Amino acid sequence: MKLEGSFSPPGDKSLSHRLALLAVLARGECRVENFAPGADCASSLEALAALGGGVERRQEAVRLRGLAGEVAPQAALDCGNSGTTMRLLMGVLAGRKGRWRLKGDASLSRRPMERVAAPLREMGARVATHRGRPPVEIIGSGLQGREHHLAVASAQVKSALLLAGLQAEGTTTVREPAPSRDHTERLLAAMGADLERRPDGAWQVRRSQLTLPERWRVPGDPSSAAFLLCAAAVLPGSRVTARGVLLNPTRTGFLTVLRRMGAAVEVAVEGEEPEPWGRVSVRQGPPLVACTVEAELFPSLVDEVPILALVATQAKGTTCFRGVGELRHKESDRLAMVVNQLRRMGARLAVEGEDLYVDGPTPLAAPRRLESAGDHRMAMMLRLAGLVAGAWPEVADEGCCAVSWPGFGRTLEALLA
């Protein structure tokens, strides 16, 4: 089996989430083109609407009407499967007047929320979790800016604290051990926030009024595109091009890894606004070789580890992914799922502490059924692992791909045609 042709990935999830949730604090209206179509970002739109904001969905665009912070004083907000929605809302609502309850589905209800709640409490927020997990109760209160030192690089935690800092007295500073996705910072700067990056890399924000841009086009999601691009690197005779994809350097770590392995990767930047975007092509070429993926790279490829682990099963030597323990706290225990499911296909993987080791090259054989645990990243990876094994096994709960990419199956079939 081979993949051949081009495709346009759906609008980027991270940018779409942030546009919807920043509208809670911003004034004005924004026409957002190519808004991410998945269920996760729909949760952010529904939260904006439940708090009183305007959301008009049309086939070609979503129109957002900002609230300028004047939110419904009470609401029960269902964040579905979206950790981004819940964690960013905690920062958005902590400084407003009112009382809100944030809940999620069974998967989200197992995910840790104290990493956001605890530093928010240090700013004076009144936030309660249920044994560290959802549901989350928020009673809005006055906030005081402070300096935060994050133990783990996390765009969601950083974003929540910066959004709280927009509403706090004084200066809020966020320092992380390695750079994570910077979409919130870019959007805040575009919307008029009093935000700066210090020479030491820390971010500072002061109380500010935000204004939505009149129009924003969301580039394609690189995390979605990565699955088909990485598959093209290992399926004989494959060549795949992703068009209009986001090329923000905090999101393209998977391309760095593919290049280290010797994959044939071509990137063409075609625009710089609102963020760098362009075309990415990957073709199956020389035999791949193993490499080490340092912990510092992890924030730029956090969602792509499952598909990169599949690629590593076909590379000569032992590939080491360092510092990936955070995967235990995703939609599933993604680290355990990657190991267990690829082992069932004959791959050789091991976890030592926070590090994942993958030996290759290893021929894969697909069982009749693979388990996704309802995790969209796992479901996509396992469908492509089946292709590497020359099979089309059943993938349990494969419909969960709709969380991020409702059209994944159709796009894959078109590239296989």
C-alpha positions as CSV (number, residue, x, y, z in Angstrom):
1,M,0.0,0.0,0.0
2,K,1.2,3.5,-0.7
3,L,0.0,7.1,-0.2
4,E,0.1,9.5,-3.1
5,G,-1.2,13.0,-3.7
6,S,-1.9,16.2,-1.8
7,F,-4.4,17.2,0.9
8,S,-5.4,20.2,2.9
9,P,-5.5,19.5,6.7
10,P,-8.3,21.0,8.8
11,G,-7.8,24.3,10.4
12,D,-5.4,24.3,13.3
13,K,-6.9,23.2,16.6
14,S,-4.7,25.3,18.9
15,L,-5.4,28.6,17.0
16,S,-9.1,27.9,16.7
17,H,-9.5,27.2,20.5
18,R,-7.7,30.4,21.4
19,L,-9.6,32.6,19.0
20,A,-12.9,31.3,20.5
21,L,-11.8,31.6,24.1
22,L,-10.0,35.0,23.8
23,A,-13.3,36.3,22.5
24,V,-14.6,36.0,26.0
25,L,-12.2,38.8,27.1
26,A,-12.0,40.7,23.8
27,R,-14.4,43.3,22.3
28,G,-15.4,43.4,18.7
29,E,-16.2,40.8,16.1
30,C,-14.1,38.5,14.0
31,R,-14.7,36.4,10.9
32,V,-12.6,33.3,11.3
33,E,-12.0,31.3,8.1
34,N,-11.0,27.6,8.2
35,F,-11.9,27.2,11.9
36,A,-11.1,23.7,13.0
37,P,-14.1,21.4,12.4
38,G,-13.5,18.9,15.2
39,A,-15.5,18.3,18.3
40,D,-12.8,19.7,20.6
41,C,-13.0,23.2,19.1
42,A,-16.8,23.0,19.0
43,S,-16.5,22.8,22.8
44,S,-14.7,26.1,22.9
45,L,-17.4,27.7,20.7
46,E,-20.1,26.4,22.9
47,A,-18.4,27.7,26.0
48,L,-18.2,31.2,24.4
49,A,-21.9,31.0,23.5
50,A,-22.9,29.8,27.0
51,L,-21.1,32.7,28.5
52,G,-23.1,35.2,26.3
53,G,-20.8,35.6,23.3
54,G,-22.0,35.5,19.7
55,V,-21.2,32.4,17.6
56,E,-22.5,32.2,14.0
57,R,-21.3,29.1,12.1
58,R,-21.4,29.1,8.4
59,Q,-19.8,26.6,6.0
60,E,-17.0,28.9,5.0
61,A,-16.4,30.8,8.3
62,V,-17.3,31.3,11.9
63,R,-18.2,34.7,13.1
64,L,-17.3,35.5,16.7
65,R,-18.7,38.4,18.8
66,G,-16.6,39.2,21.8
67,L,-17.8,39.8,25.3
68,A,-15.1,42.2,26.6
69,G,-15.2,40.2,29.9
70,E,-18.9,40.8,30.5
71,V,-19.8,37.2,31.0
72,A,-22.9,35.4,32.2
73,P,-22.4,35.3,36.0
74,Q,-23.4,31.7,36.3
75,A,-23.1,28.8,33.9
76,A,-22.3,25.1,33.7
77,L,-19.8,24.7,30.9
78,D,-19.3,21.3,29.2
79,C,-15.8,21.0,27.8
80,G,-16.4,17.6,26.2
81,N,-13.1,15.9,25.5
82,S,-11.1,19.2,25.3
83,G,-8.4,19.8,27.9
84,T,-7.5,23.0,26.1
85,T,-11.0,24.4,26.6
86,M,-11.1,23.6,30.3
87,R,-7.6,24.8,31.2
88,L,-7.8,28.0,29.2
89,L,-11.3,28.8,30.6
90,M,-9.9,28.5,34.1
91,G,-7.5,31.4,33.4
92,V,-10.2,33.3,31.5
93,L,-12.9,33.1,34.2
94,A,-10.7,33.3,37.4
95,G,-10.7,37.1,37.3
96,R,-14.4,37.7,36.2
97,K,-17.4,38.1,38.5
98,G,-19.5,35.0,38.8
99,R,-19.6,31.3,39.5
100,W,-19.0,28.6,37.0
101,R,-18.7,24.8,36.9
102,L,-16.6,23.2,34.2
103,K,-17.1,19.5,33.4
104,G,-16.0,17.1,30.7
105,D,-16.5,13.6,29.3
106,A,-15.1,10.5,31.0
107,S,-11.7,10.9,29.4
108,L,-11.3,14.6,30.4
109,S,-12.5,13.8,33.9
110,R,-9.4,11.7,34.4
111,R,-7.0,14.5,33.4
112,P,-5.0,16.6,35.9
113,M,-6.2,20.2,36.5
114,E,-4.2,21.2,39.6
115,R,-1.3,22.2,37.4
116,V,-3.5,25.2,36.4
117,A,-5.5,25.5,39.6
118,A,-2.6,25.7,42.0
119,P,-0.8,28.7,40.3
120,L,-4.1,30.5,39.8
121,R,-4.7,30.2,43.5
122,E,-1.4,31.8,44.1
123,M,-2.8,34.8,42.2
124,G,-5.8,34.9,44.5
125,A,-8.2,32.8,42.4
126,R,-10.9,30.7,44.0
127,V,-10.7,27.4,42.0
128,A,-11.6,24.0,43.3
129,T,-11.0,20.6,41.6
130,H,-12.3,17.1,42.5
131,R,-9.2,15.4,43.8
132,G,-7.1,17.3,41.3
133,R,-9.4,16.5,38.4
134,P,-12.7,17.8,36.8
135,P,-15.2,19.0,37.5
136,V,-13.7,22.4,38.3
137,E,-15.6,25.0,40.3
138,I,-14.6,28.7,39.8
139,I,-15.8,31.7,41.8
140,G,-14.4,34.8,40.2
141,S,-12.3,37.1,42.3
142,G,-9.7,39.8,42.2
143,L,-6.3,38.6,41.0
144,Q,-2.8,39.8,41.8
145,G,0.0,39.4,39.3
146,R,3.0,37.2,40.3
147,E,5.9,35.3,38.9
148,H,5.4,31.7,37.9
149,H,8.1,29.1,37.3
150,L,6.6,26.1,35.4
151,A,8.1,22.7,36.2
152,V,7.0,21.4,32.8
153,A,6.8,23.3,29.5
154,S,3.0,23.4,28.9
155,A,1.3,25.8,26.4
156,Q,-2.0,25.2,28.2
157,V,-0.7,26.1,31.6
158,K,1.3,29.1,30.3
159,S,-1.8,30.3,28.4
160,A,-4.1,30.0,31.3
161,L,-1.8,32.1,33.5
162,L,-1.2,34.8,30.9
163,L,-5.0,35.1,30.4
164,A,-5.4,35.4,34.2
165,G,-2.6,38.0,34.1
166,L,-4.6,40.1,31.7
167,Q,-7.1,40.7,34.5
168,A,-4.7,41.0,37.5
169,E,-3.2,43.9,39.4
170,G,0.4,44.4,38.6
171,T,2.6,42.2,36.4
172,T,2.3,38.5,35.7
173,T,5.4,36.6,34.6
174,V,5.5,33.1,33.3
175,R,8.8,31.2,32.9
176,E,9.0,27.7,31.4
177,P,11.9,25.3,31.2
178,A,11.6,25.0,27.4
179,P,9.7,26.9,24.7
180,S,6.1,25.6,24.2
181,R,3.5,26.6,21.6
182,D,3.3,30.4,21.4
183,H,-0.1,30.8,19.7
184,T,-1.6,32.6,22.8
185,E,1.3,35.1,22.9
186,R,1.0,35.8,19.1
187,L,-2.7,36.3,19.4
188,L,-2.5,38.5,22.5
189,A,0.0,40.7,20.8
190,A,-2.2,41.0,17.7
191,M,-5.2,41.9,20.0
192,G,-3.4,44.7,21.8
193,A,-2.3,43.1,25.0
194,D,0.4,44.7,27.2
195,L,2.7,41.7,26.6
196,E,6.5,41.4,26.3
197,R,9.1,38.7,26.2
198,R,12.0,39.3,28.5
199,P,15.6,38.7,27.4
200,D,15.7,35.5,29.6
201,G,12.7,34.1,27.6
202,A,10.0,34.7,30.3
203,W,6.7,36.3,29.3
204,Q,5.2,39.3,31.1
205,V,1.7,40.5,30.8
206,R,-0.2,43.4,32.5
207,R,-3.9,44.2,32.7
208,S,-5.1,44.9,29.1
209,Q,-8.1,45.4,27.0
210,L,-8.2,43.1,23.9
211,T,-9.8,43.7,20.5
212,L,-10.6,41.0,18.1
213,P,-9.2,41.3,14.6
214,E,-11.8,41.8,12.0
215,R,-10.7,38.7,10.0
216,W,-8.4,35.8,10.7
217,R,-7.7,32.8,8.5
218,V,-6.5,29.7,10.4
219,P,-3.7,27.7,8.6
220,G,-4.0,23.9,8.5
221,D,-3.2,21.9,11.6
222,P,0.3,20.5,11.5
223,S,-0.5,17.9,14.2
224,S,-3.2,16.4,11.9
225,A,-1.0,16.7,8.8
226,A,1.8,14.9,10.5
227,F,0.1,11.6,10.6
228,L,-0.2,11.3,6.8
229,L,3.2,12.9,6.2
230,C,4.9,10.5,8.6
231,A,3.2,7.5,7.1
232,A,4.5,8.6,3.6
233,A,8.0,8.3,5.0
234,V,7.6,4.5,5.6
235,L,5.2,3.3,3.0
236,P,7.1,2.2,-0.1
237,G,6.5,4.4,-3.1
238,S,4.6,7.1,-1.2
239,R,4.7,10.8,-1.7
240,V,2.3,13.1,0.1
241,T,2.0,16.9,0.2
242,A,0.1,18.9,2.8
243,R,-1.1,22.3,1.5
244,G,-1.7,25.4,3.5
245,V,-0.2,24.0,6.7
246,L,0.9,26.0,9.8
247,L,4.7,26.2,10.0
248,N,5.1,27.8,13.4
249,P,8.5,26.5,14.6
250,T,7.0,25.6,18.0
251,R,4.8,23.0,16.1
252,T,7.1,21.4,13.6
253,G,9.4,19.3,15.7
254,F,8.1,16.2,13.9
255,L,9.8,17.5,10.7
256,T,13.1,17.8,12.6
257,V,12.8,14.2,13.7
258,L,11.9,13.0,10.2
259,R,14.9,14.8,8.8
260,R,17.2,13.3,11.4
261,M,16.0,9.8,10.4
262,G,16.9,10.6,6.8
263,A,13.4,11.1,5.4
264,A,12.9,13.1,2.3
265,V,11.2,16.3,3.5
266,E,10.5,19.5,1.5
267,V,9.1,22.6,3.1
268,A,8.0,25.8,1.2
269,V,6.9,28.8,3.2
270,E,4.1,30.6,1.3
271,G,3.0,33.2,3.7
272,E,3.8,34.8,7.1
273,E,0.4,36.0,8.3
274,P,-1.3,35.5,10.6
275,E,1.5,32.9,11.3
276,P,4.0,31.2,8.9
277,W,2.3,28.7,6.7
278,G,3.0,26.8,3.5
279,R,3.5,23.4,1.9
280,V,5.1,20.3,3.2
281,S,6.0,17.2,1.1
282,V,7.3,13.9,2.4
283,R,8.2,10.9,0.2
284,Q,9.5,7.4,1.0
285,G,13.2,7.4,0.2
286,P,16.4,5.9,1.6
287,P,16.2,3.5,4.6
288,L,15.5,5.4,7.8
289,V,18.0,5.5,10.7
290,A,17.2,5.8,14.4
291,C,17.9,9.0,16.3
292,T,17.5,10.5,19.8
293,V,14.7,13.0,20.3
294,E,15.8,15.2,23.2
295,A,13.3,16.3,25.9
296,E,13.7,19.9,24.8
297,L,12.0,18.9,21.5
298,F,9.0,17.3,23.2
299,P,6.8,20.5,23.5
300,S,7.1,20.9,19.7
301,L,5.9,17.4,18.9
302,V,3.8,16.4,21.9
303,D,0.9,15.3,19.7
304,E,3.0,13.5,17.1
305,V,4.9,11.0,19.3
306,P,2.5,8.2,18.5
307,I,3.0,8.5,14.7
308,L,6.8,9.1,15.2
309,A,6.9,5.9,17.3
310,L,5.4,4.1,14.3
311,V,8.0,5.6,12.0
312,A,10.7,4.5,14.5
313,T,9.7,0.9,14.2
314,Q,10.9,1.1,10.6
315,A,14.2,2.9,11.3
316,K,17.5,1.0,11.7
317,G,18.7,1.2,15.3
318,T,17.1,2.3,18.6
319,T,15.2,5.6,18.6
320,C,14.9,7.2,22.0
321,F,12.2,9.8,22.9
322,R,13.4,11.4,26.0
323,G,11.2,13.1,28.6
324,V,7.8,12.0,27.2
325,G,6.1,11.0,30.5
326,E,3.6,13.8,30.0
327,L,1.9,11.5,27.5
328,R,0.5,9.5,30.4
329,H,-1.9,12.4,31.0
330,K,-3.4,12.9,27.5
331,E,-6.8,11.6,26.3
332,S,-5.6,8.2,27.3
333,D,-2.4,7.0,28.9
334,R,-0.9,7.6,25.5
335,L,2.5,6.3,26.4
336,A,1.2,2.9,27.6
337,M,-1.2,2.7,24.6
338,V,1.6,3.3,22.0
339,V,3.7,0.6,23.6
340,N,0.9,-1.9,24.1
341,Q,-0.7,-1.6,20.7
342,L,2.5,-1.5,18.7
343,R,3.9,-4.5,20.6
344,R,0.7,-6.4,19.6
345,M,1.9,-5.8,16.0
346,G,5.3,-7.2,16.7
347,A,7.2,-4.0,17.4
348,R,9.9,-3.7,20.1
349,L,9.3,-0.8,22.5
350,A,10.2,-0.2,26.1
351,V,9.7,2.6,28.6
352,E,12.3,3.5,31.2
353,G,11.2,6.2,33.5
354,E,10.2,9.1,31.3
355,D,11.9,7.8,28.1
356,L,10.5,5.7,25.3
357,Y,12.8,3.4,23.3
358,V,11.8,1.9,19.9
359,D,13.9,-0.7,18.1
360,G,13.8,-1.1,14.3
361,P,13.4,-2.0,11.6
362,T,10.7,-4.4,12.6
363,P,8.1,-6.0,10.2
364,L,4.6,-5.4,11.6
365,A,1.7,-7.7,11.5
366,A,-1.8,-6.5,12.3
367,P,-4.2,-8.4,14.6
368,R,-7.9,-8.4,13.7
369,R,-8.7,-5.6,16.2
370,L,-6.6,-2.7,17.6
371,E,-7.7,-0.6,20.6
372,S,-7.7,3.2,20.5
373,A,-9.1,3.8,24.0
374,G,-11.2,6.5,22.4
375,D,-8.0,8.6,21.8
376,H,-8.1,10.4,18.4
377,R,-4.3,10.4,18.0
378,M,-4.1,6.7,18.8
379,A,-6.9,5.9,16.3
380,M,-5.2,7.7,13.5
381,M,-1.8,6.1,14.2
382,L,-3.3,2.6,14.4
383,R,-5.1,3.0,11.1
384,L,-1.8,3.9,9.5
385,A,0.1,1.2,11.4
386,G,-2.3,-1.2,9.7
387,L,-1.2,0.1,6.3
388,V,2.5,-0.5,7.3
389,A,1.5,-4.0,8.1
390,G,-0.3,-4.4,4.8
391,A,-3.7,-4.8,6.4
392,W,-6.9,-3.0,7.3
393,P,-7.7,-4.1,10.9
394,E,-10.6,-2.9,12.9
395,V,-9.7,0.0,15.1
396,A,-12.0,0.3,18.1
397,D,-13.7,3.6,18.5
398,E,-12.2,4.9,15.3
399,G,-15.0,7.5,15.1
400,C,-13.1,9.4,17.8
401,C,-10.9,10.8,15.0
402,A,-13.7,13.4,14.7
403,V,-12.4,15.1,17.9
404,S,-9.7,16.7,15.7
405,W,-10.3,15.6,12.1
406,P,-13.7,14.5,11.0
407,G,-12.5,14.0,7.5
408,F,-9.4,11.9,8.3
409,G,-10.9,8.7,6.9
410,R,-12.0,10.3,3.6
411,T,-8.7,12.0,3.1
412,L,-6.8,8.7,3.7
413,E,-8.9,6.8,1.2
414,A,-8.4,9.6,-1.4
415,L,-4.6,9.3,-1.0
416,L,-4.8,5.5,-1.2
417,A,-6.8,5.6,-4.5
